[in-house]
Amino acid sequence: MAPDNVCILVPTLDEAETIGDVVADFRDEGYENVLVIDGGSTDDTREVAREAGARVVEQSGSGKGQAVREAVERHIDAAYVLMLDGDGTYRAADADAMLEPLRSGEAEHVIGNRFADMRSGAMTALNRIGNRLINGAFGHIHGKSFGDILSGYRAFTRESFDRMHLTADGFGIETEMAVECAKRGIQTTVVPITYLPRPAGSNTNLHPIRDGGIIILELYRRAKTNNPLFYFGSIGAVSTVSGGVIAAYVGVEWVTRQVSHEVLAVVAAFAILVGVQLLMFGVLADLILSLHRERIRDGDGR
């Protein structure tokens, strides 16, 4: 894999303080094809990137996810893409290690694990906790452990990207890509990288609470087609338990005070019935999904 076959993709939004050094570092490593897709920066991000030697386009929509999809689909011809943020937290020196699994055919998608060498001050305690919870939830829901699914440092083949069905517009794009890798059997490997603190004067576009909530909802939504037993079973379990609690209250009230709660009794019965049906539906959907995957494996085997 020659550097000419690799496009360095950098989505940006108000990264004038750091984007020049990011572009220059990759060009110094021999990667001339650097594409900066900008989300409408109000500072000098686009001008600084051009002066550093990058090809710069302005995205037609908004959000990191939309920028990534638009860049790969419209502006990149290279067979391999190395994607990273423009905030100076990722090193160009790790590029070869990220691309090596693609070169060797070991993987089609590579995730850079920031926790392997996270420098002091690179991530707040709240973000560390949130990352650990999200990674744990991903492993439980989707049955894969990718170590750091929120990492913005990714390397992938153009062919594997085309097999993904991506719809997220914002920071949920990394989570969505990880889910698609697990769902579609895209060969994925994790590579240790160094994660640096943001340079002074560089402000983050990430809002931990808001974006963390979006990511959790995306994980749960995607479980509908990748782990239906968890998706429907969790709703069914909540409904069944809630109905059981209400029914117990109605029973205690009737036995101890001879007070009937007809409406609550109906609500309890309905909640239990719906919950049991959802649990049954989750089991059936999971069985159908397992049979479908088995057929796909058999077909690939032939």
Backbone torsions as a table, in degrees:
resi	resn	phi	psi	omega
1	MET	NA	110.5	177.4
2	ALA	-81.6	152.6	177.4
3	PRO	-54.7	-28.0	179.4
4	ASP	-64.9	-21.9	-179.8
5	ASN	-87.0	2.2	-176.7
6	VAL	-116.7	132.9	172.2
7	CYS	-108.8	126.7	174.8
8	ILE	-87.1	113.5	-176.0
9	LEU	-103.9	123.0	-177.8
10	VAL	-128.4	100.8	172.7
11	PRO	-74.8	137.5	-176.3
12	THR	-135.3	157.0	169.2
13	LEU	-156.7	108.1	179.9
14	ASP	56.0	58.7	-179.7
15	GLU	-118.4	32.4	-176.3
16	ALA	-59.2	-31.5	-177.2
17	GLU	-68.2	-24.8	-170.6
18	THR	-123.8	-24.6	-168.8
19	ILE	-63.6	-32.9	179.6
20	GLY	-61.2	-45.9	179.3
21	ASP	-67.3	-37.5	178.9
22	VAL	-60.5	-50.2	-179.5
23	VAL	-62.8	-46.0	-178.5
24	ALA	-61.7	-39.4	-179.5
25	ASP	-63.1	-41.8	-179.7
26	PHE	-70.9	-36.8	176.6
27	ARG	-66.3	-35.6	176.0
28	ASP	-65.2	-29.1	177.8
29	GLU	-80.4	-3.0	177.0
30	GLY	102.0	5.2	-179.1
31	TYR	-97.8	99.5	-175.7
32	GLU	-81.9	-27.5	-175.6
33	ASN	-87.5	85.9	179.5
34	VAL	-112.5	119.3	179.8
35	LEU	-109.7	120.2	174.1
36	VAL	-104.5	118.1	175.8
37	ILE	-108.3	117.8	-169.0
38	ASP	-104.7	138.8	-176.7
39	GLY	-93.7	30.5	178.3
40	GLY	89.9	45.9	-179.2
41	SER	-60.7	144.1	177.5
42	THR	-98.2	-1.8	175.6
43	ASP	-103.9	-155.4	-175.1
44	ASP	-96.5	26.6	-175.9
45	THR	-53.8	-50.2	-175.7
46	ARG	-64.5	-42.4	-179.3
47	GLU	-65.9	-43.2	-179.9
48	VAL	-63.7	-41.5	-179.7
49	ALA	-64.1	-42.5	178.7
50	ARG	-63.1	-43.5	-179.3
51	GLU	-63.3	-29.9	179.6
52	ALA	-79.6	-10.6	175.7
53	GLY	110.4	11.0	-179.5
54	ALA	-88.2	154.3	167.4
55	ARG	-85.5	127.1	-172.4
56	VAL	-119.0	130.3	172.1
57	VAL	-130.0	151.9	176.9
58	GLU	-103.0	126.8	-175.9
59	GLN	-67.3	151.5	-176.6
60	SER	-81.5	-22.5	-180.0
61	GLY	-113.1	-144.3	179.0
62	SER	-143.0	155.1	178.8
63	GLY	97.6	148.2	-177.4
64	LYS	-63.7	-42.3	-178.5
65	GLY	-60.9	-44.8	178.7
66	GLN	-64.4	-36.8	179.1
67	ALA	-63.4	-43.4	-179.4
68	VAL	-64.1	-47.1	-179.5
69	ARG	-61.4	-45.8	-178.6
70	GLU	-63.7	-41.3	-178.4
71	ALA	-62.9	-48.8	-176.7
72	VAL	-68.3	-40.3	-175.1
73	GLU	-76.5	-31.0	-172.2
74	ARG	-113.7	-27.0	-167.4
75	HIS	-121.1	-2.2	-176.5
76	ILE	-119.7	125.8	176.7
77	ASP	-106.6	-14.9	-176.6
78	ALA	-64.5	152.0	-179.1
79	ALA	-76.1	-21.3	-176.9
80	TYR	-128.2	142.2	-178.8
81	VAL	-126.0	132.9	172.6
82	LEU	-114.8	113.5	-173.8
83	MET	-108.8	137.9	177.4
84	LEU	-155.5	165.0	176.2
85	ASP	-79.7	158.1	-178.1
86	GLY	-96.4	21.4	-173.8
87	ASP	-95.3	5.7	176.8
88	GLY	79.3	12.9	-178.9
89	THR	-90.5	-13.5	178.9
90	TYR	-111.7	148.0	-174.7
91	ARG	-101.3	136.9	173.1
92	ALA	-65.3	-24.2	179.9
93	ALA	-64.6	-19.0	178.8
94	ASP	-89.7	-0.8	-174.2
95	ALA	-61.5	-45.3	-177.9
96	ASP	-62.2	-40.6	178.7
97	ALA	-65.0	-36.7	178.6
98	MET	-67.6	-36.8	-175.9
99	LEU	-85.8	-19.1	-176.0
100	GLU	-56.4	-44.8	178.3
101	PRO	-60.9	-29.2	176.1
102	LEU	-73.5	-41.0	178.9
103	ARG	-59.5	-44.2	-175.3
104	SER	-80.4	-10.2	-177.0
105	GLY	81.7	7.7	-179.7
106	GLU	-69.7	-29.8	-175.5
107	ALA	-148.1	161.0	173.4
108	GLU	-108.0	-16.4	-178.4
109	HIS	-143.3	131.6	-176.1
110	VAL	-124.5	133.3	178.1
111	ILE	-113.6	129.3	177.2
112	GLY	-84.2	120.9	-177.0
113	ASN	-85.7	105.0	-177.4
114	ARG	-68.3	-26.2	-176.2
115	PHE	-75.2	-10.3	179.1
116	ALA	-68.1	-35.4	179.1
117	ASP	-150.9	73.6	-179.3
118	MET	-93.7	117.3	-177.1
119	ARG	-74.4	155.5	-178.1
120	SER	-57.9	130.1	179.1
121	GLY	86.0	-0.3	-177.6
122	ALA	-74.2	-26.2	-177.8
123	MET	-146.2	136.6	178.9
124	THR	-71.5	162.8	179.2
125	ALA	-62.0	-39.2	178.7
126	LEU	-62.0	-43.5	179.3
127	ASN	-67.0	-35.9	177.0
128	ARG	-61.6	-47.1	-179.9
129	ILE	-62.3	-45.9	179.6
130	GLY	-60.3	-42.0	178.6
131	ASN	-62.6	-43.5	-179.8
132	ARG	-63.8	-43.0	179.7
133	LEU	-63.7	-43.3	-178.7
134	ILE	-67.1	-41.5	177.7
135	ASN	-64.6	-39.1	177.0
136	GLY	-64.5	-42.4	178.5
137	ALA	-63.3	-41.0	179.1
138	PHE	-60.8	-46.9	-179.8
139	GLY	-61.6	-39.6	-179.4
140	HIS	-69.8	-42.7	-175.2
141	ILE	-76.1	-43.6	-170.4
142	HIS	-106.6	-1.0	172.4
143	GLY	71.7	17.7	178.2
144	LYS	-132.1	150.3	175.4
145	SER	-122.0	108.2	-179.9
146	PHE	-103.2	7.4	172.8
147	GLY	78.7	-51.4	-173.4
148	ASP	-151.8	73.8	-173.0
149	ILE	-69.4	-14.7	-179.6
150	LEU	-92.1	1.1	179.7
151	SER	-60.9	135.8	177.5
152	GLY	-89.3	-1.7	179.9
153	TYR	-96.2	107.8	-175.4
154	ARG	-132.8	146.2	169.9
155	ALA	-129.0	135.7	-178.0
156	PHE	-155.7	158.6	175.0
157	THR	-81.9	149.9	178.0
158	ARG	-61.6	-36.9	-178.9
159	GLU	-63.0	-42.0	-179.7
160	SER	-68.7	-34.7	177.8
161	PHE	-64.4	-39.7	-179.6
162	ASP	-65.4	-22.4	178.9
163	ARG	-81.7	-12.8	-179.6
164	MET	-82.5	147.6	172.5
165	HIS	-108.0	96.8	-173.9
166	LEU	-108.3	132.7	-179.4
167	THR	-129.8	-15.0	-176.4
168	ALA	-64.3	138.9	179.2
169	ASP	-98.2	-29.0	-174.5
170	GLY	-103.7	-142.3	-176.8
171	PHE	-70.8	-7.2	177.0
172	GLY	-70.1	-3.1	-176.2
173	ILE	-61.6	-38.9	-179.8
174	GLU	-65.1	-43.4	177.8
175	THR	-61.8	-44.0	-178.8
176	GLU	-62.9	-40.0	178.3
177	MET	-64.2	-40.6	178.3
178	ALA	-63.8	-42.3	178.7
179	VAL	-62.9	-43.0	-179.9
180	GLU	-64.6	-36.0	176.4
181	CYS	-62.1	-44.0	179.6
182	ALA	-68.2	-41.3	-175.5
183	LYS	-70.1	-40.7	-172.2
184	ARG	-100.1	7.4	176.6
185	GLY	66.8	30.4	177.6
186	ILE	-74.6	125.5	-177.7
187	GLN	-60.9	118.3	-174.3
188	THR	-126.7	136.8	175.5
189	THR	-132.5	160.0	-178.4
190	VAL	-114.7	132.9	-177.8
191	VAL	-119.9	131.6	177.2
192	PRO	-68.7	135.0	178.6
193	ILE	-134.0	170.7	174.3
194	THR	-97.8	133.1	178.5
195	TYR	-115.2	121.6	-172.5
196	LEU	-102.7	155.6	173.3
197	PRO	-66.7	152.3	175.6
198	ARG	-65.6	135.9	178.7
199	PRO	-62.1	155.2	178.6
200	ALA	-58.9	136.9	179.8
201	GLY	91.3	-6.2	179.3
202	SER	-101.6	124.0	-177.5
203	ASN	-104.9	141.0	-178.8
204	THR	-77.9	146.9	174.4
205	ASN	-96.4	2.0	-177.2
206	LEU	-90.3	133.7	174.5
207	HIS	-111.1	103.3	-169.1
208	PRO	-52.9	-47.8	-176.2
209	ILE	-69.1	-51.7	-177.9
210	ARG	-63.2	-51.6	-176.8
211	ASP	-70.4	-32.1	175.8
212	GLY	-63.8	-40.5	176.9
213	GLY	-63.4	-40.7	178.3
214	ILE	-62.0	-41.6	-179.0
215	ILE	-65.6	-43.3	178.5
216	ILE	-62.0	-44.0	178.5
217	LEU	-63.3	-37.1	178.0
218	GLU	-65.3	-42.1	176.7
219	LEU	-59.2	-46.2	-178.0
220	TYR	-67.2	-43.0	-179.7
221	ARG	-61.8	-40.5	-179.1
222	ARG	-71.1	-19.4	178.1
223	ALA	-66.1	-19.0	-177.7
224	LYS	-58.6	-37.3	-178.4
225	THR	-105.1	-12.3	-178.4
226	ASN	-106.4	-27.4	178.0
227	ASN	-147.3	70.8	-174.9
228	PRO	-62.9	-27.3	178.5
229	LEU	-63.0	-42.5	177.1
230	PHE	-67.3	-45.6	-175.0
231	TYR	-62.1	-56.7	-178.0
232	PHE	-77.0	-33.2	-179.5
233	GLY	-65.7	-37.7	-179.8
234	SER	-67.3	-42.1	176.8
235	ILE	-64.5	-43.0	179.8
236	GLY	-63.0	-39.4	179.7
237	ALA	-65.5	-42.3	178.3
238	VAL	-62.4	-44.2	-179.9
239	SER	-63.8	-43.9	-179.0
240	THR	-65.1	-45.9	-179.9
241	VAL	-64.0	-42.2	178.4
242	SER	-61.0	-44.4	177.9
243	GLY	-62.4	-38.7	179.0
244	GLY	-64.8	-41.0	179.2
245	VAL	-64.1	-44.8	179.5
246	ILE	-63.6	-41.8	179.8
247	ALA	-63.1	-39.2	178.6
248	ALA	-63.9	-41.1	178.3
249	TYR	-62.4	-44.1	179.1
250	VAL	-61.2	-42.7	-179.8
251	GLY	-63.9	-43.5	-179.9
252	VAL	-64.4	-43.1	178.9
253	GLU	-61.0	-39.1	-179.2
254	TRP	-70.1	-42.1	-176.7
255	VAL	-72.2	-42.4	-173.1
256	THR	-88.4	-31.1	-174.1
257	ARG	-124.7	-1.1	-178.0
258	GLN	56.6	33.7	178.1
259	VAL	-105.6	124.8	-179.9
260	SER	-96.6	142.9	177.0
261	HIS	-124.2	78.8	-174.0
262	GLU	-60.1	-44.4	-178.4
263	VAL	-63.5	-45.4	179.0
264	LEU	-64.1	-35.1	178.0
265	ALA	-62.8	-41.6	178.3
266	VAL	-65.2	-43.0	178.4
267	VAL	-61.0	-43.5	179.9
268	ALA	-62.2	-45.0	-179.9
269	ALA	-63.1	-41.8	179.8
270	PHE	-63.9	-44.9	-179.0
271	ALA	-62.6	-42.1	179.5
272	ILE	-66.0	-43.7	179.9
273	LEU	-61.6	-47.9	179.1
274	VAL	-62.5	-42.8	-179.4
275	GLY	-61.1	-45.2	179.6
276	VAL	-64.0	-41.2	179.1
277	GLN	-64.0	-41.1	177.8
278	LEU	-64.3	-40.3	176.0
279	LEU	-60.1	-44.7	178.9
280	MET	-64.5	-40.9	179.1
281	PHE	-64.3	-39.6	177.7
282	GLY	-61.2	-41.8	178.6
283	VAL	-63.7	-45.5	179.9
284	LEU	-64.9	-43.2	179.2
285	ALA	-63.1	-38.9	178.3
286	ASP	-65.3	-38.8	177.6
287	LEU	-64.6	-43.1	178.7
288	ILE	-63.1	-42.7	179.0
289	LEU	-63.0	-41.1	178.9
290	SER	-62.7	-42.6	178.1
291	LEU	-65.1	-38.9	178.7
292	HIS	-63.6	-43.9	178.8
293	ARG	-65.4	-35.8	179.5
294	GLU	-65.6	-40.1	178.1
295	ARG	-64.0	-40.5	178.5
296	ILE	-63.5	-43.8	178.4
297	ARG	-62.5	-41.6	178.5
298	ASP	-63.8	-39.5	178.6
299	GLY	-65.7	-39.3	177.9
300	ASP	-67.3	-33.8	-179.1
301	GLY	-66.7	-33.6	177.6
302	ARG	-75.4	NA	NA
